[in-house]
Amino acid sequence: MAEENNLNQAKEVVLGAYPSCEDCLAWSDDGLAVACGQNVYILNKTLKRSLTSSQVSEQWSSIAVRTDRFNQDEWPEQSLASLHHLSIGEEQSESVVVGLSWSWPGLGFHRRSVLAVLTSNLILSIWETDGSQCGWRRTCILNQHLPRHDPIQTSQDGTSRTRRRLRIRAFAWSQPLLTSPTARWGDHYIAVVDDDNNFTLLSINKRADEGHGQWSIIPICTTVVASSVLPTEIVERPTNLQRMIVEQSPVKRMAINPWHIQYAPAGTDSTPYKAESSVRCEWFHNSRMLELSIEISSEHSGVTGTVDSLSSTSSQPTPSSEAGDHVDRKLQDAEIVHSATDRPEWHEALKQPSTEFDRQNHLDGLFRVRFWGLAKSPNDQAEAACITIHPWDTYEYTSAVHEKSRIIFRRLSTSNRVPADAHRSEDDVLESISKFIARVLSGDEEPQSALDAKLLQAFYAWASLEPERAEIQRLLGKQRRDRIGTTNSADDVQVSRAQTPSDLQPEFVAPRGADMCGLCGSQIPFTTTTAVARCQSGHPFSRCSLSLLSIQEPGISKYCAVCERQFLDISKLGPQSGQSVLVQLFDEFDTCPYCDGKYRG
């Protein structure tokens, strides 16, 4: 049993580069992302079981995603800016990673998370994968979707101000906004602050789950945010340079509270929902934060929003509401930690890497550990930290080949057991799919496509194999007669007279209208082995684990990243009607119905 195995947690993962920013870790179901210079390393965990004992050990694989390369469409060449609007990052930086964060699940391809990466040239990119290690792509530049024109500005200053508004300084994801109480997935929003101190809330969603990209990005609301701190509050007699730094200090980081949603009562003509949240922005070079209030409502013409400034407060922790505590913790966790003595809970995990560094460099204990970021696993069972180790009482000479980041882990839960597999049985899954198909067909009078007819036939054949499935067979049989015809073929008579599986010849049901072999044109009967389809001439094919349709062509499949079952990728079958039963089926089961894993491929 999986739950009886003991888990040996990985001690550390070593990467060949230094971190390039504070809060350099981000963890989601799609991996642990680490910001290291011009690369983002994506780490994924696998469990390796011992052949001789009940031990299970964690192993991490890593892939480097190069994020500093842009083509002309993504980042066009520009002329030099005026001194007042100059950005060293935009014009001279090496585009290293200065911020990264995963979206909430459901936004990306196959309902995965996407990774937002901010580089030092002030470009915010969206990266996503199809689930494979080599499938990472930049599919969006959010700078291109920011509002560009302000009618108040004069034409002389307008061009430079527009350029500043296309540089992004900070960003934060919001939790998905569930547009109805029964919604499984919500609408996604990302907040950004540009170099001109404009706060903008963007709605970001996919037009269709048809591969990489396909983004719909709409600015919802915008406002100007400015630090209320005066230069004299930081320095008694500020110089002109100090005054300019404080007055033009950009936003350092931001965080968004969870949505508070009010739904309209059913059957009314009022707005379907209204949602409220708040945002806190923290600046460089001062100790104050600005709090903003966001309100979003759905109108008949679309989604509208407003944003207002609430207050300017000290960044020191103060008694606040539960929502405020959520943001305070998020901003405090992003602070860099310079000393291991401030993190006593990590002392045990630090023993091995620090001892090894001390021994290799003959430091006699004169070293220090620097923390660059912390991240919790999605299930809150473990925590990761990115550290670098340095000499304490001497100069440090290093080169790129000697730069190393260490990712160390500690377990948060007290259990040392591997969690039990959450897989559902095949019969339970197919029974729930059958009932879903019958429910969709019972309320749909539209004519069905050829694929829908094959889908109905396949599940009718599956239900006919066991007497215990008589109720499902009856439900699907009624829809089959109403939509495909009432004439009984010899196969239908055989099915209706069968009392046990042994009465069927020879252990298969081949209903009229079933799949046809694309190689020889013969019928593909439905056998008791649901994973394999074989035509009457013997040509073998795989079956989709969700629709039970045969997969007869290469390149039209996707797989569960956890249990490795094979599924049709209906986005590669050509345009499908949104009312198609097949489309509704894959929309309903947009994660693996057997283990709830995400799809890949």
Secondary structure, 3 states (H helix, E strand, C coil): CHHHCEEECCCEEEECCCCCCCCCEEEECCEEEEEECCEEEEEEEEEEECCCCCEEEEEEEEEEEECCCCCCCCCCCCCCCCHHHCCHHHHHCCCCEEEEEECCCCCCHHHCCCEEEEECCCEEEEEECCCCCCCCEEEEEHHHHCCCCCCCCCHHHHHHHHHHHCCEEEEEECCCECCCCCCCCCECEEEEEECCCEEEEEEEEECCCCCCCCEEEEEEEEEECCCCCCHHHHCCCCCHHHHHHHHCCCEEEEEECCCEEEECCCCCCCCCEEEEEEEEEEECCCCEEEEEEEEEEEECCEEEEEEEEEEEEECCCCCCCHHHHHHHHHHHHCCCECCHHHCHHHHHHHHHHHHHHHHHHCCCCCEEEEEEEEEECCCCCEEEEEEEEEECCCCCCCCHHHCCEEEEEEECCCCCECCCCCCCCHHHHHHHHHHHHHHHHHCCCCCCCHHHHHHHHHHHHHHCCCHHHHHHHHHHHHHHHHHHCCCCCHHHHHHHHCCCHHHCCCCEECCCCCCECCCCCCECCEECCCCEEECCCCCEEEECCCCCCEECCCCCEEEECCCCCEEECHHHCCCCCCCCHHHHHHHHCCCCCCCCCCEEC
